[in-house]
Amino acid sequence: MPSEKKTTSNSLLRNLPSVDEVLRTKTAREIGLIAGAEHTSQLIRNLIENVRRSIGISENGQTKGDLLALVEDGLDEVWRSESQTGIHRVINATGVVIHTNLGRAPLSDKARQAVADGASGYCTIEYDLGAGKRGKRGLRAEAMLAELTGAESVLIVNNCAAAAFFVLTAFASGGEVIISRGELVEIGGDFRVPDVLEQSGGTLREVGTTNRTKLADYENAINESTRMILRVHPSNYRIVGFTAMPSLADLADLAHDRGILLYEDIGSGALIDLTDAGLGDEPVVGSSVIAGADIVTFSGDKLLGGPQAGIIAGKSEFVERLRKHPLYRALRVDKLTYAALDATLEPYRCGAAMFEVPVLKMLSLSLEEIEKRAERFSELLTSSGDLKIELMDGESAIGGGAAPAVRLATKLIALSHKKISTANLEHRFRNSTPPVITRIADDHVIIDLRTVAERDEGELQELINRAVEQNPA
């Protein structure tokens, strides 16, 4: 009956709690201490309005206490959801070493300490202690990178995409850039080389074919408008089979004979030869410098294993022009990045990078080492007839767009539960404190210890045990 339904709706509306009534609840008081009274009140107003709109859709009678509890529960849920949108520490159990969604390279202990103790407060970001006056930003990191790569000069900006845009803007605007069709790549986040060239003011001149480009193709394309030859390492894909590409040294000879610049963007940024880790196809920055590239750009947070940064290494005449360019100030990094990069580079210089830089340690772990860890780890999980623990052969991934064809043999811990679905189990891990990020395969929750620090294993075991001991519902 329309009249009876309207009466019921009006009665329920009168039972709606006020903002002040909800603010006096335990949940609102606890949230208010963190979120502040104003933001908490706004969340409550939104929830009350949502309940108001829903009244009339449901004909179930609800008392004032029912509606107050409904809003309080909603407040708790909304606040939890909002809190999860911030940055939180997670345990990466996916086996993806350079996991873009989880922050790419985890910093070393020394890098973390450098950020926390050296750069989180006042620091010598632009202060010369010896002279007692203003100093040069990033001096130590740039000097170490120049030493490690053999480059004459180095400049650091906020990421590799910025480095590429900066180089192209400074040296190719108004002119042509020659590039092989096989290198017109797109990397994560719809970042496309042709789009960057267009925004930089340069004109793309494609040569060769997708799979084969000859030195003569580059030579024939050079004209009075040519500013540079661009070589792009295809980090996130490989062309195999009937392929051909001139060497970087040959391109350097051609570019320098014609008086144009040779620029190579190698992306992932390996400072040392990683052939023993299965990454023999990844170019080493120093090799590109030796081959004659005028400018080389690469990332700080991929195979280098440090913070997000775009590193520009090369000949002084070009790098120093970039340093004086007005765009540099907009792209330069902050004190936290410099501090983390300094500490990340130190073990490279003393030959200890494979033991101290987390990304390199993970990449170099052998199958036997991971298998022993997986066996020890599994023995300490909850012994229950409902939880099934299996060790399975599998593969870890490099991630971060690096070495897409490389798969590292690993030993996986596969979990399943008689009373808890696989999706529910994964959800419990993901919503634990700290969150545990896993993957699902063949109706199992998969844990790969390659990407779990040994010091985190005890905590991970506790989180797994706690998750499976919860009510199955």
N, C-alpha and C positions, 0 to 999 in steps of 0.2 A: 504494500500500500504506500503510495507516495507520501501521504501526510505522516504516516507512522515512521517512515524512513527519515523524513526531515526532522521529526521530533528527536529521533535517536541521534542523528548527526549533531543537532544543536546541543543535546545533553553531553555528547562526547567532547564537543568544542569547549564547553564550560569546564570539563575535567582536565583540559590541557594545562600542564604546569607552566608557571612563569619562568623567566630566565633566572630570577633570583632564587627560586625554589631549586632549580637544577644546580645552580652555583653552590648551594649548601650541601650537595651530595658529596660523598667521599671521593668518587671518581673525579668530579669537577674540581674539588679542592686540590687533589694531587696533580692534575693536569695544569691547573692554574699556576702552580709554583714554577712550572717549566715554561709554559706557553705565555703566561701573563694573563691578567684578568680580561683585558680588552679582546684578545684573540679568542680566549676560551668562551667569552660571552657571544662572540660572533658565530662560533661553531654551534653553540647551543641554539641561537636564534635560527640558524639554517635548519637544524634538526627539527625544531618545533614547527617550522613552516612546512617541512616535508611531511610531518605527522598530520598537520592541519589539512594538507591537500589530500592525504590518503583517507581521511575520515569521510565516510559515505560510500567508499568503495567496498569496505568490509562492514558487515552488519553485526559482527561480534561485539558484544558489550564489553567495554573496558573502563575500569574504575580510574579515579585520579592517580591512585598508587600504581596501577598498571601502566598508565601513560608516562608517569615520572620514571619508572624503571625502564620503559622502552627508550626514552630519550637518553637516560644515563648509559644504557648499554650501547646506544648508537654513538654517543660521545666517545666512549672508550674505543670503539671500532674505528671511528673517523680519525681519532688521534693516532692510533697505531698505524693506520694507513699513511697518514701524513708524515709520521716520523720515519717511515721506511724509505721516503723519497730522498732523504739526505745521504751523505756518504758514510758507510759503515765498513768496518773491517769484516772480511769474510774469509772462510777457509775454502780455497779453491781445490776441489777434489775431482775436477773434470779431466785432468791430464792435458789440458791445453796450456802450454807454458806461457806464451805471450798472449794472454786473454784480453782482447780489447775492451770487452764489457766489464772486466774486473780490474781495470787499471794497468793493463799491459805488464811491464816488468816490475816485480816487487823489488824494493830497494834493499841493498845490503844493510847489515847491522851498522856499519860505519857510516853509511849514507843517512840512515835514520837518525843516528846520533848527531851527525853534523847539522841536520835540519833542526832537530829539537834543541840542541845545546848551542850551536854556533850561529844559527840564522834566525831563530824564532824571535829574538829580541833585537836590541841594537847590535850592529855588526859592522865589519869593515867592507861593506859592499862597494863603496867608492871612497875609501879613506886609506892613505898611505901612512902606515905607522912610523916608518923610518923618517919620512920627510915631515910628518905632522901636518899634512894638508890633503886636499882632494887627490884621490888616486884614480886609477883606471878600472872600470868595471870588468869583471870576469877575467882578469889578467892570468890567474893561476890555471884555471880550466883551459883557457885558450892555449897557454904555453904547453900544457901537458898534451893536448890534442895535436898540436903542431909537432911535438916530439914523437908521438905515437904513430902519426900518419905520414910524417915526412913532408908535410905541407909547409910552405913559407909563412902562411898566416891563416888564422882561424877566426871566425865570427859565429856567435851563438844567438839564435832567435827562438821563438816559442814553439815551433814544430816544423817538421820537414815540409809540409805543404806551404807554410809561410816562407821557408827558405827558397823553395822552387819559385814561388810567386815573386819574391824579392829579386832573385837573380834575373828572372825573365823581364821584370819591369825595368830594372836598372840597365840591362845590357841589350835587350831585344825590342824595346818599345819603338814603334815606327819602322821596324825592319822585318826581315824574314828569318824564321827559325827552321832549319832542316831537321827532319826526324823520320825515322823508318816507320812505315805503316804497322809493322809488328810491335811497335812500342807505344802505340796510342792507347794506353791502359786506363782503366778506371779502378781506383782503389776504394776502400771503405767510405761510406757516407756520400756517395755520388760524386767523389772528387775525381774529375776527369782531366787528363793532360790537355786536350784541346780547349776545354773551357778555361783552364788557367792561362793558357797562351792568349786566348782572346781577351781576358780581363787585363792581362799585363800590357796590352797594346801591341803585341807582336803578331805577325802573320804566319800561320802554319804552312810549311812546304813539305808535303808528304813525298817520300821516295820509296822505291822498291815495292815489294809485296808483303803480305802478312807473314810469310814464312822465309822469304829470301830477299835480302838486300845486299847489293854489291857496292864496293868502294866507288865504282864508276857512277853509280846512281847518285851518290852524294856529290861527286865532282861535277857532274852535269847540271846539278841543281843550283850550284853557286853562281850568284850574279852580284851586281853592284848593290842590291838591297839586302844581301845576306848579312846577318849579324852574328849568328852562331850556328854550330851543329850541336844538337841536343841528343844525348844518349840516355835512355831510361831503362833501368834494370826492371824487367817484369817480375816483381817480387811475388805477386799473388797468382801467377799462372805460368805454364810452360808450353812452348811449341816444340814438338818433337817430330823426328822423321826427316823429311827432305827440307833441311833448313840451311841457311848461310847468313853470316853477318861478319863484316870486316872487324878486325881487332881494334881495340881502343888506340893502340899505338899507331896503327895505320891512319885512323881518323885524326889523331893528333898531328901527324905529319902533314896531312892534307889541309887541316884547318890553319896550321901555322904557316904553311907555304902561301896560303891565300889571305893571310892576315885577318882571320876571323877567330872567334873564341870557341873552344870546345868545352862543353858543360855536361857532366854526367850526374844524374840523380840515381843513386844506388839504393835509396829507401831504407832498408833494414839496418845497415850500418855495422858490419862486422869489423872490429879493430884487429882481430887476430884470425889466423886460418882455423876454420872449424871443420875441416875435413874429417877429423877423427870422431866428431859428433854427428857425422852424416850430412853435413852442410857444405860440401865441397863446391856446390854451384853458387854459393853466396859470395859476391865479390868482397875482397878486403880493401878497405879505403886506401891503405898505403900503396897497394898495387895499382890502383887507378891514378894516384898521384905520380908514381914512377912512370907509368905508361904515357904520361904527358897531358892529362886532363888539366885545363886551366882552373876549373872550379868543380868540386865534388860536394854534393849535399847528401846528408843521411840523418837518420833519427837517433835520438838519445835513449829512447825508451823501448827499443826492440832488442836486437841482438847485442847492442852495447850494454844493455841491462841497467840503465840509469833512469833519470826522470824524463818527462816529456821535454823534448828540445829538438830544434832543427839546427844541424851543424853545417856550416859552410867552410870548407877547407880548400886551399889552393894557393895560387900565386898572389903575392902581396899587392901587386899593382891593381888587381881586381878586387880582392877582399877589402883593402883599405878604401877603395872607392865606395864600397857598400857601407863601410863604417861611417862615412861622412854623408851618406844619403839620408834625406829627411825621413824616409820611411823606416829607417832602422829603429828610431826611438819608439815607434808604434809597435814594433815586433820584438823588441829585446825582452829578455827573461828577467825574473825577479831574483831576490836574494836566496830564496828557498831552493830554486833550481840550480843556481850556481853552487850552493853548498853541497847539495846531493850529487851533482856532477863531479865536483872536486873529489869527493870521497869515493865515488865509483871508479874514477880513473886511476887512483893511486895503486890499486893492486895490479892493474895492467902494466904499469911502469916497472913494478918489481917482480913481474912474472907470476903473480898469485891469483890472477883473475879467474881461472877455472875453479879455484877453491873458495873464492870469497864473493864473487858476483852470482846471486841466486839463479838467474837465467842460465848462465853457463854451467853451473853445478847441476841443475835439473837436466839440461840437454846432455850432459856427459854421464849421467847415471846409467849403469849397465843393467841389462835384464836380470842378471844374478843378484845385484844389489837390491833392486826393487822387489824381487821375489822373496828374499830373506826378510825384508821389512814387512811385506804383506803377510807372510806367515806369522811373524811375531805379533803383528797388529791384530790379526783375526783371532788369535788365541786369547786375547784379552777382552773380546767383545762378550756381551751377555750370552751365557750358555742357556739356551731355551729351545724347546722342541718346536716353538712357533717361528723362530728366526732361522733362516737357512743361509749359511755363509759358504760361498764357493770361490775358489781362485780360478781365474780364467785367463787365457792368453789374450792379449789385445795390443792396441797401438795408442801411443800418445801423439799429440799434434803440436807442431811448433807454434802455430797461431800468428796473429798480428800481420797476416799477409806475407809472411816469410816462408820460403821453401815449401810450397804447397804439395810437392810430390814426395816430401820426406815424411816417413812415418817411423816413429821410434818404438821398437818392441818393448812391451811392458807386461806386468802381471796385474790384472784387475781383481778387485774384491767385489763380488756380485752378491747383493743382498736381496732376499725376498722374505715375505712373512705370510703365515697362514691366515692371519686375521686382519692384517692391514694391507690394503691394496698398494701396488707399486706407486701409483700417483699420490696417494695419501702419505706414504713413507717419504717420498721425495719432498712433498710439501712440508712435512714436519721438519726435515733437515733444513730446508730453505728458510723456515721461520723460527729457527732456534737462535740462541744468542751465544756466540756470533753465528750468523747464517752459514750453513754448509752448502756449497753449490756442487751438485753432482750431475750426472746425466742418466738417462734411462735407455736401456737396450735389452731387447728380448725379454721384456717384462721383469727386469731386474734393475735395482738402483745400483749404479756403477760408481766405484770409488777407485781413482788412480792416484797412488801415493807419490808419483813423480812430482806432482805440483803441491804436495803437502810438506811443509817444513817438518823436520824430525821433532823439533821442539813442540810442534802443535799436535803430534800424534796422540798424546795422553788426553788432551782436551777434546779431540775428535772422537776418541773412544767413549768418553763420558757422554758426549752429545748424542752419539748413536744409541748407546745403552738407554739413555733417558727417553729418547724418541720411541723406542720399541716397547718400553715399559708403560707408556701412557695407555689410557683407555683406547681400545681398538676403534671405537666409534668415530 
